[in-house]
Amino acid sequence: MSEHGVIALDGMLVPLRDGAVSELRPLDLPGTEMAPGVWLHTDPEAGISGQWSSPRGRLCEIDITVDAPGRWLGLHVALPPFEADAVTWLGIALRVHAARPLALRPCLRSGTDEGFVDTFFDRHALARTAETDHHGVLAPDRHPDLPATAPWRELILFLPSGESLSLALHALRIFAL
């Protein structure tokens, strides 16, 4: 990692930024790959259906119908390896809107020998009916359970898993300082 400046961690999102999938596609659940290293994952016991696309100018649009609530629903983005103790802040900036207000819960997931550790950002992101910008940071030194090293890491935006939703994610940047 660089000693100074911003380090971009969102290279996996490039195909979606380029409008790779402009036509609507059905969700293939419990895991829908939207681009290499980017997928929507849900509880396999949930009764969920829907569709998604990545039109030019937006990372993705997701429409989900929930017939039976699940325990989780998340948009996962694989991150390049980094040492958490070499980072002052892990940050996100996003622009989003939804058909009705929704709370999104950002999380850093770190792989371990036993499975994984989830470290949640202090603030939720709120998607409103108009485009809304959100930024948040996670300070690794304030999260003693966050593994300093991990074989893999990903950012997850947890979405409401018990209700139907329509969401447009216009932009998402993931960075380290």
N, C-alpha and C positions, 0 to 999 in steps of 0.2 A: 504494500500500500504506500501511497505517496505521503510524505510528511506534511504537505501543504495542499490546500485547495479541496475541491469537490471531486469525489470519485463516483462516476456513474456506475450503477449496479443493475441497470434495466435493459441490457442488450437483448434479452429474450423478447422484448416487446416490439422490436423493430418491424417484424413482418406485419403486425397489427397496425402499427403507425402508418405503414405503406398501403393500407386498405386491401390487405391480402384476400379477404373473403367478403365480397360485397353482397353476395346472394345469401338469403336466409338459409340456415342449416338447422336441422333438428338436433336437440341435445341428445347425446349418446351417454346416458347415465348408467352407473354412478360417476364416470369420469369422461369428460369431453375435452379432447385436446384442441385448443384453439390455434396454437402455433407450437413449434418445438419449445418445451419448457414453460408453456402457459396452458393451464387447463382449469376447467370448472369441475369441482368435485363435490359430491353430496353423499350423505348417509345412504347406503344401499337399501335401507329399510323404508326410506321415504317414498311417498307416491308423488313423484315430480315429473313433469313433462315441460317442453318448451322449445324455444328456438333462439338462435343467436346469429349475429353477423358482425363484420368489421368493415363498415363502409368508410370510404375516404373521409378524413376529417374527424373520425372517432376511433378509439381503440376497439370498442365493442359495444354492441347493443344486445341486451339479454332480456328475453321475455320468459317468465317461468310461471307455470300453473301448479299449485300445490293441492293435491287431493288428500294426501296424508302427510302431516308434518314430519320432518326429520330432525335429527340432533344437530346437524351442521350442514352448511352450504358455503363453499368458499371458492374464490378466484385465486389460484395459486400461480406465483411467478418464481421460477428457479433463479437463484442468485449465484454469481460467481463466488468462489471461495474467498473468505476474508477472516482475519483474526479479530474477534470482537474487542479484545483489549487494546488493539491498535486504532480503534475508532472512538472518537469522542461522541458522535451522534450518528445514528442511522436515521435517515429521513425519508419522508414521502411528500410529494405534492401531487394533488389530483384535482381534476375538474370533472364534475359529475352532475347528472340530473336524473330524476325518477318521476314516474307518473304520480306518485304520492310520496311524502317524506319517509325516508328510510335511514336507519343508522347502520353504518358499515364499521366493522371492528378490525383495524389493522393489527397484524401479528407477525412476528419474526419466528419462524419455525427452524430449529436447529437439529440436525440428525445426531443421534448418539448410538452407542453400541446396544443400548436397551430399546431404542425406538426413536423418540424425538422429545424436544422440550419446546413448548410454546411460550413466547414472551410477548405480551400484549403492549401496544402503545398506550400511553396514559389517556389519550382522548379518542373518542369515536369520531368518525367522519359522517357528516349529515348530508345525504342526498335530498335535494328539494325539488320542487316542480320547475324551478328555473335553474339554469347552470349555476353551480356553486363551486368555489375553490376551497380546498382544504389543504392544510399542511400539518405535519406532525413529526416529532422526533422521538427517538428512543435513545436514552443514554445508557450504554452497556454497563458502565460502572455503577449504576443505580439498580441493577438487576443481578444480584449475586447468583441466581440460578441459571443465568444465561451462560452456556458453555463458551469459553474463550476460543476454542477451536472446535470445528465440526466437519465431518466428511461432506456434508451438504447443508445448504440453507435455502429457505424460500420465504418470500413475503406472501402472506395470505390476507386477502380482504374477505373477512367473514360477512356474509349477507344474511338477512333474516331467513330462517329455514322453515318457518311455520306458516308463511303466507305467500300468496301469489305476488309477483312483482314485475315491474318493467323498469329497466335501468339502462342508462347510456353513460358509458365511461368515455369522456372526451379525451382525457390525457391522464397519464400516470408517470411520474418520475420517481425513481428510487435512487438514493445517493448516500454516500458516507462522507463525513467531515472529520 
